[in-house]
Amino acid sequence: MKVAIVHDWLVNYGGAEDVVAAILELYPEADIFTLVYDKKKMGSHFSKNKIYTSRLQKIPFATRLYTKLLNFMPKAFEEFDFSGYDLVICSSSSCAKGVITPPTVPHIAYVHTPMRYAWDLFYDYKKRSGRLTRHFMNKWMPAIRQWDFISSQRIDSICANSKYISRRIKKFWNRESTVIYPPVNTDFYSYNPNVKREDFYVFFSRLVPYKRADIAIQACIKSGKKLVVIGGGSQLKELKKLAAKNSLVEFTGRISDEKVRDYLQRCRALLFCAEEDFGIIPVQAQSCGSPVIAYGKGGARETVVENKTGLFFGEQNAESLAKAIGQFEEANSAGTFDPAVIAEHAQKFSRSRFSKEFKDFCEKTIKTLENFGNTTGNITKM
């Protein structure tokens, strides 16, 4: 069986790329199609597979400027030819799911989100953009939205990475979807009962505006609690200025996975301030036995169990988080949060669970299409 995997872009390795890696474990010989590919930044990831890029790859500095090329993405993905394939699987948060496949070739999409900047977060992106960008957003976005909806109707079966995203898929595309949570490496991020908990909190993320690291910093300073900020990004200088060299806030920059795991195993709790589609980091923390204090919207509502594996704060501001930290301290002192129980809960999001669920989903889709006589007949049971 010849399989193609389509992904939006390969310029950094993160949670979405980990989904692709997990799918490749099921289809190790699959070819990969993507908008642009930065071989240097991706390193050895996917180096054993054939990677086909769009014509936009030829644009100078495309791997850095690709987000500015939204208006050209639909056509770029539609130009890929899948006539020689038996199965096409898309991993999409932007335009990858809009590829055109022959009627006899099953097209399965794992959707991280319908593109945020076209729909519900359009106004947030617009507020943060310059005058020229806003001009083109107003000019291009109506056509992008129309294409996004139309292209979603080509997909045979859709997976959503959370119930939260399943609702967005129904809202914007009027399509039903099956929820399959992303894979989390719960073997690596593991609970070690021999590691002693210490009196500090962790914020771990890319340091970009919507992650809201500023809330964690302000809340910990307000509460007199030590905070370790892990990660790098465009906001790093701004956040360091916000902390004003306060001794309560430590910035590690980007560090190895092993060092991240060490912090997650030793911290009192993880602070999670973003409204995420799913949010892998809270699951990684819980897999290490660490409670999570999370903003009470988005995917965190599906991964954190209140008063068992963590707490929620209701308003996306420092005051609300500081209040939640105080509540957490009281509950934690009373023994509410058992690290072993928290780590056990995280196993619901394991990599092996994802592989089984996604394989079953693909087989079900293929069988359904075969029953309608809509496949090439070249597909054998996996």
C-alpha positions in Angstrom: 0.0 0.0 0.0 1.4 3.4 -1.0 0.7 6.1 1.6 1.2 9.8 1.5 1.3 12.0 4.6 0.6 15.7 4.1 1.7 18.2 6.8 1.4 22.0 6.8 5.1 22.7 7.0 8.3 21.2 8.4 10.3 24.1 9.9 10.5 23.1 13.6 9.7 20.0 15.6 6.8 20.3 18.0 3.6 18.6 19.0 2.1 18.5 15.5 5.2 17.0 14.1 5.2 14.4 16.8 1.7 13.3 15.5 3.3 12.9 12.1 6.1 10.8 13.6 3.5 8.6 15.4 1.6 8.1 12.1 4.9 7.2 10.4 5.3 4.4 12.9 2.1 2.9 11.4 3.2 3.6 7.8 7.0 3.8 7.9 7.4 3.8 4.1 5.0 6.7 3.6 6.0 9.7 1.5 5.7 13.2 3.1 4.3 16.2 1.3 4.6 19.7 2.9 4.6 23.4 2.0 8.2 24.1 3.0 10.9 22.1 4.6 13.9 23.3 6.7 16.2 20.4 6.7 18.7 22.1 9.0 16.1 22.8 11.8 14.4 19.4 11.4 17.6 17.6 11.8 17.2 13.8 11.6 13.5 13.9 11.9 11.8 12.3 8.9 15.2 11.9 7.2 14.4 8.3 6.2 11.3 9.3 4.2 10.9 11.0 0.8 9.8 14.6 1.4 8.1 16.6 -1.4 7.8 20.3 -1.0 5.5 22.8 -2.8 6.6 25.3 -5.4 6.7 27.9 -2.6 9.9 26.2 -1.3 11.8 28.0 -4.2 11.0 31.5 -2.8 14.0 33.0 -1.0 13.8 32.6 2.8 10.5 30.7 2.4 11.1 28.6 5.5 11.1 31.9 7.5 8.5 33.8 5.6 6.0 31.0 5.0 3.4 32.5 7.4 3.2 35.5 5.1 2.3 33.3 2.2 -1.2 32.3 3.3 -2.9 33.5 0.2 -0.7 31.2 -2.0 -1.0 28.1 0.2 -4.3 26.7 -1.1 -3.1 26.5 -4.7 0.3 25.1 -3.5 -1.4 22.2 -1.7 -3.9 21.6 -4.5 -1.0 21.2 -7.0 0.2 18.0 -5.3 -0.7 14.9 -7.3 -1.8 11.8 -5.4 -3.1 9.7 -8.3 -0.4 7.0 -7.6 -1.3 6.6 -3.9 -3.7 4.2 -2.1 -4.2 6.4 1.1 -3.6 10.1 1.9 -3.4 11.2 5.5 -3.3 14.9 6.3 -2.0 16.5 9.5 -3.4 20.0 9.4 -3.9 23.2 11.3 -3.8 25.4 8.2 -4.2 24.4 4.5 -2.7 20.8 4.3 -6.2 19.2 4.6 -7.2 21.0 1.3 -5.3 18.6 -1.0 -7.2 17.1 -3.9 -7.3 13.3 -4.0 -8.8 11.0 -6.6 -12.3 9.7 -5.7 -11.0 6.2 -5.2 -8.2 7.3 -2.8 -9.3 7.5 0.9 -8.5 11.0 2.4 -8.2 11.1 6.2 -7.4 14.3 8.0 -6.0 14.6 11.5 -7.1 18.2 12.4 -5.2 20.1 15.1 -7.6 23.0 14.5 -9.4 24.8 11.6 -7.0 27.7 10.8 -7.3 30.0 13.8 -6.4 33.2 11.9 -9.3 32.7 9.5 -12.0 32.2 12.0 -12.4 32.9 15.7 -8.9 34.3 16.3 -9.0 36.6 13.2 -9.7 39.7 15.3 -6.9 38.9 17.8 -4.4 38.5 15.0 -5.6 41.6 13.3 -5.2 43.7 16.5 -1.6 42.6 16.9 -0.7 43.2 13.2 0.6 46.3 11.4 -1.3 48.4 9.1 -0.1 46.7 5.9 -0.8 43.2 7.3 -4.3 44.3 8.4 -5.0 45.6 4.9 -4.2 42.3 3.3 -6.0 40.4 6.0 -9.2 42.3 5.2 -8.6 41.8 1.4 -7.8 38.1 1.4 -9.5 36.5 4.4 -13.0 36.2 2.9 -11.7 34.1 0.0 -9.5 32.1 2.4 -12.5 31.3 4.6 -14.6 30.2 1.6 -11.8 27.9 0.4 -11.3 26.5 3.9 -14.9 25.5 4.1 -15.1 24.1 0.5 -11.8 22.1 0.9 -13.0 20.6 4.2 -15.9 18.9 2.3 -13.3 16.9 0.3 -12.1 14.9 3.3 -13.5 11.4 3.7 -13.0 11.1 7.5 -11.9 13.7 10.1 -10.1 13.2 13.4 -10.1 16.1 15.9 -7.3 16.3 18.5 -9.8 17.2 21.2 -13.5 17.7 21.9 -12.8 21.5 21.9 -11.5 21.2 18.3 -14.3 18.9 17.3 -16.8 21.6 18.2 -14.8 24.1 16.1 -14.9 21.7 13.1 -18.6 21.4 13.4 -19.0 25.2 13.8 -16.9 26.3 10.8 -17.0 23.3 8.5 -20.3 21.6 9.5 -18.5 18.3 9.6 -18.6 15.5 12.1 -15.3 14.3 13.6 -13.9 11.6 15.8 -11.8 12.7 18.8 -8.4 11.0 19.0 -6.1 12.8 21.5 -2.5 13.4 20.3 0.3 11.1 21.4 2.3 12.0 24.5 5.5 10.4 25.4 4.4 9.2 28.8 7.3 6.7 28.9 9.9 9.5 28.8 8.0 12.0 30.9 7.6 9.7 33.9 6.9 9.9 37.6 9.9 9.1 39.8 8.9 8.6 43.5 12.5 9.0 44.5 12.8 12.6 43.3 12.0 15.1 46.0 9.5 17.9 45.3 10.8 21.4 45.7 9.2 24.8 46.3 9.0 26.3 42.8 6.5 26.4 39.9 7.3 25.9 36.2 6.1 27.6 33.1 7.2 25.7 30.0 6.4 26.8 26.5 7.4 28.7 23.4 7.6 32.3 24.6 5.1 33.9 22.2 2.2 36.2 23.1 -0.8 33.8 23.2 1.0 31.5 25.6 0.6 34.2 28.2 3.8 33.7 30.2 3.4 37.3 31.4 0.4 36.1 33.5 2.5 33.4 35.2 5.4 35.8 36.0 3.1 38.5 37.4 1.1 36.0 39.5 4.2 34.4 41.0 5.7 37.8 41.9 2.4 38.8 43.4 2.2 35.5 45.4 5.8 35.5 46.4 6.4 32.2 44.7 9.5 31.1 42.8 8.9 30.5 39.0 11.2 28.7 36.5 10.4 29.8 32.9 11.5 27.2 30.4 11.7 28.0 26.7 12.6 30.6 24.2 10.8 32.8 21.7 10.0 36.2 20.4 8.8 37.4 23.8 11.9 36.4 25.8 13.4 39.9 26.1 10.0 41.5 26.9 9.4 38.9 29.6 12.8 39.4 31.2 12.0 43.1 31.4 8.7 42.3 33.0 10.4 40.2 35.6 12.8 43.2 36.2 15.5 40.8 37.5 13.2 39.7 40.3 15.0 36.9 42.2 11.7 34.9 42.2 11.8 34.4 38.4 14.4 32.3 36.6 14.7 31.9 32.9 16.4 28.8 31.5 16.1 29.4 27.8 15.7 26.4 25.6 17.0 23.3 27.4 17.2 19.5 26.7 14.2 17.2 27.1 16.1 15.5 30.0 16.4 18.8 31.8 12.8 19.7 31.2 11.8 16.3 32.6 13.9 17.0 35.7 12.2 20.3 36.4 8.7 18.7 35.9 9.6 15.9 38.3 10.8 18.4 41.0 8.4 21.3 40.7 5.4 22.0 42.9 3.1 22.5 39.9 3.0 23.5 36.2 1.3 26.9 35.4 -0.5 26.7 32.0 -2.0 30.1 30.9 -3.0 29.6 27.3 -6.2 28.6 25.6 -4.9 25.7 23.6 -6.5 23.3 21.2 -5.2 20.4 23.2 -2.0 21.2 25.1 0.7 18.5 25.3 2.7 20.2 28.0 0.1 19.8 30.8 0.0 16.0 30.0 3.8 15.8 30.1 3.8 17.5 33.6 1.0 15.2 34.9 2.9 12.1 33.5 5.8 13.3 35.8 3.3 13.4 38.7 3.0 17.1 38.8 -0.3 18.9 39.2 -1.3 21.6 36.7 -2.9 25.0 37.4 -4.5 25.8 34.1 -6.6 28.5 32.5 -10.0 26.9 32.4 -10.7 27.0 28.6 -9.7 24.9 25.7 -8.0 21.5 25.7 -6.8 21.7 29.3 -10.4 21.1 30.3 -10.1 17.6 28.8 -6.6 16.7 30.2 -6.7 18.1 33.8 -9.2 16.8 36.4 -10.0 19.5 38.9 -9.1 18.8 42.5 -7.5 15.5 41.4 -4.7 16.3 38.9 -4.9 20.1 39.2 -6.9 23.3 39.4 -8.4 25.9 37.0 -8.4 29.6 37.1 -11.3 31.4 35.4 -10.0 34.6 34.1 -6.9 35.0 31.9 -5.1 37.4 34.1 -2.6 37.4 36.9 -5.1 38.1 39.7 -7.1 35.1 38.8 -4.0 32.9 38.6 -2.6 34.2 41.9 -5.9 33.3 43.6 -5.7 29.8 42.1 -2.1 29.4 43.4 -3.3 30.3 46.9 -6.1 27.7 46.6 -3.6 25.2 45.3 -1.2 25.7 48.2 -4.0 25.0 50.7 -5.2 21.9 48.8 -1.7 20.6 48.3 -0.9 21.0 52.0 -4.0 18.9 52.7 -2.7 16.1 50.5 -5.2 16.5 47.7 -2.8 15.9 44.9 -1.3 12.4 44.8 1.6 12.2 42.3 1.1 8.5 41.5 -2.6 9.1 40.8 -1.7 12.1 38.6 0.8 10.1 36.6 -1.6 7.2 36.2 -4.2 9.6 34.7 -1.7 10.8 32.1 -1.4 7.3 30.7 -4.8 7.9 29.0 -2.9 10.0 26.5 0.0 7.6 25.8 1.6 7.1 22.4 0.5 3.4 22.3 -3.1 4.5 22.9 -2.9 7.0 20.0 -1.4 4.3 17.6 -4.2 1.9 18.3 -7.0 4.4 18.0 -5.7 6.0 14.8 -5.0 2.7 13.2 -8.5 1.5 14.0 -9.9 4.8 12.6 -8.0 4.4 9.3 -9.1 0.8 8.9 -12.7 1.8 9.6 -12.6 4.6 7.0 -11.1 2.3 4.3 -13.6 -0.5 5.0 -16.5 2.0 4.7 -15.3 3.2 1.4 -14.7 -0.3 0.1 -18.3 -1.2 0.9 -19.3 1.7 -1.3 -17.0 0.6 -4.0 -15.0 3.8 -3.7 -11.5 2.5 -3.4 -8.9 1.3 -5.8 -8.9 -2.2 -4.4 -5.1 -1.9 -3.7 -5.6 -1.5 0.0 -4.9 -4.5 2.2 -5.5 -4.8 5.9 -2.8 -3.1 7.9 
